Amino acid sequence: MSSIVAFLVLAVVYYIGEFVGTKTKAWIPSVFVIATLFLFGYWTFFPKDIVALAGMGAPLGGTLVIMLCITHMGTIISIRQLLDQWKIICITLAGLAGMVALCWFICIPLVGRAYVIAGLPPLTGGIVAATMMNSAAAERGLTTAAVLAIAMYAVQGFFGYPLTAVCLKLEGRRLLAKYRSGEV
């Protein structure tokens, strides 16, 4: 497969995900559709290195995309809004601390320290944490732990994206009803 065809395949997969997400008004998240199509593609006819063939691999594409994501997230954070949401921040930090404590004391005796250290950050930090843990584990020769980091992120997405879409739609309807009634 040439690099142009690989890029076209990735673009088509992305388009299908966005199309489905838009048509269902995000009841079926575009990221979920894209992940499902990639999974199906890798199981069937996608070459295993399609992302690298398309020029989106680790040397340039992956690094560039992660840098753009981090920059974008950093520019949309308002310090004022962050301070107004202090309760949410405290609840989130408490949840993260609880998850780390449970995994540290329950999972380490079951699966080992290397797997917990590689698998936990992707659950709490997303794709950036998954990429960092994958690289760190691979550098230390822990191939299974490196794969686990990416697998944890992927599995979390298959359950998390649909759940997030439903919760956000319900919250959006609730806030819209309050807005229309004049409460907000």
VENJOGI-V333791 format. One record per pair of residues at least 12 apart in sequence whose ideal C-beta (glycine too) atoms are under 10 Angstrom apart, sorted by the first residue. I is the first residue (numbers start at 1). J is the second residue. D is the distance in whole Angstrom. If there is no record, write none. Layout:
I;J;D
I;J;D
This chain:
1;45;10
1;46;9
1;47;6
1;49;9
1;50;7
1;53;6
1;54;9
2;53;8
2;54;10
3;50;10
3;52;9
3;53;5
3;54;6
3;55;6
3;56;10
4;53;10
4;54;9
4;55;10
5;50;9
5;53;8
5;54;9
6;46;9
6;47;7
6;49;9
6;50;5
6;51;8
6;52;8
6;53;4
6;54;4
6;55;8
6;56;9
7;50;9
7;51;10
7;53;8
7;54;4
7;55;7
7;56;8
8;54;8
9;37;10
9;41;8
9;45;9
9;46;7
9;47;9
9;50;7
9;53;9
9;54;8
10;34;9
10;38;9
10;41;10
10;46;10
10;50;7
10;51;7
10;53;9
10;54;5
10;55;10
10;56;7
11;54;9
12;37;9
13;33;9
13;34;6
13;35;10
13;36;10
13;37;5
13;38;7
13;40;10
13;41;7
13;46;9
13;50;10
14;30;8
14;33;10
14;34;6
14;37;9
15;30;10
15;34;10
16;30;9
16;33;6
16;34;8
16;36;10
16;37;6
17;29;8
17;30;4
17;31;7
17;32;8
17;33;4
17;34;4
17;35;8
17;36;9
17;37;7
17;38;9
18;30;5
18;31;10
18;33;8
18;34;8
19;33;8
20;32;9
20;33;5
20;34;9
20;36;10
20;37;10
21;33;7
21;34;9
21;165;9
24;165;9
25;165;10
25;169;8
26;164;10
26;165;5
26;166;10
26;168;7
26;169;7
26;172;9
27;162;9
27;165;6
27;166;8
27;169;7
28;161;9
28;162;7
28;165;7
29;157;9
29;160;9
29;161;4
29;162;7
29;163;10
29;164;7
29;165;5
29;166;10
29;168;9
30;161;9
30;165;10
31;157;7
31;160;10
31;161;5
31;164;9
31;165;9
32;157;7
32;158;7
32;159;10
32;160;9
32;161;4
32;162;6
32;164;9
32;165;8
33;161;9
34;157;10
34;161;10
35;154;7
35;157;6
35;158;7
35;161;7
36;157;10
36;158;8
36;161;10
38;50;9
38;51;9
38;154;9
39;154;8
39;158;8
58;131;9
58;134;10
58;135;9
62;127;10
62;131;7
63;131;9
65;127;9
65;131;10
66;127;7
66;128;6
66;131;6
66;132;9
67;128;10
69;126;9
69;127;7
69;128;7
70;128;7
73;126;10
73;128;9
92;124;9
95;124;9
96;120;10
96;123;9
96;124;5
96;125;9
99;120;7
99;123;7
99;124;7
100;116;9
100;120;7
100;121;10
100;123;10
100;124;8
103;115;10
103;116;5
103;117;10
103;119;8
103;120;5
103;123;9
103;124;10
104;116;7
104;117;9
104;120;8
107;119;8
107;120;8
111;145;10
111;148;9
112;145;9
113;145;10
114;137;7
114;140;8
114;142;5
114;144;9
114;145;5
114;148;9
115;137;9
115;142;9
115;144;8
115;145;6
115;148;6
115;149;9
115;152;10
116;145;9
116;148;10
117;133;8
117;136;9
117;137;8
117;142;9
117;145;8
117;149;9
118;130;9
118;133;5
118;134;8
118;136;8
118;137;5
118;138;10
118;140;10
118;142;7
118;144;9
118;145;4
118;146;7
118;147;9
118;148;5
118;149;5
118;150;10
118;151;10
118;152;8
119;133;8
119;137;10
119;145;8
119;148;5
119;149;6
119;150;10
119;151;8
119;152;4
119;153;9
119;155;10
120;133;8
120;149;9
120;152;8
121;133;5
121;136;10
121;149;7
121;152;9
121;153;9
122;134;8
122;148;9
122;149;5
122;150;7
122;151;9
122;152;4
122;153;4
122;154;9
122;155;9
122;156;7
122;157;10
123;149;10
123;152;6
123;153;8
123;155;9
123;156;6
123;160;9
124;156;10
125;153;9
126;153;7
126;156;9
126;157;9
126;160;10
127;150;9
127;153;6
127;154;10
127;157;9
128;153;10
129;149;8
129;152;10
129;153;8
130;148;10
130;149;5
130;150;6
130;151;9
130;152;7
130;153;4
130;154;8
130;156;9
130;157;10
131;149;8
131;150;8
131;153;9
132;149;8
133;145;8
133;146;8
133;148;9
133;149;4
133;150;9
133;152;9
133;153;9
134;146;5
134;147;8
134;148;9
134;149;5
134;150;5
134;151;10
134;153;9
135;149;9
136;149;8
137;149;6
137;150;10
